[in-house]
Amino acid sequence: MYKIGNSKGVRIPKSLLEQVGLTNEVEMIAQSGQLIIRPSYSPREGWEAQFIAMAQAGDDKLLDAEPLTLTEWEANEWEW
């Protein structure tokens, strides 16, 4: 470990970084006496490509695109 101010630094070999898929952004978690370093990700990562693929396949249509048919109770008694 290398002293960096009040912290410590660790050098990780490039081959190991590539093996586990670590790039610039990482998450570090302390758990059960271990330090876990893993790639960080965006919760919506890859969504844009999936939306494009859905549109190309025609799978991006609303499931209930047809107007809803109201029940008699909804049409006459429910206050909208």
Buried (B, 14 or more C-beta within 10 A) or exposed (E): EEEEEEEEEEEEEEEEBEEEEBEEEEEEEEEEEEEEBEEEEEEEEEEEEEEEEEEEEEEEEEEEEEEEEEEEEEEEEEEE
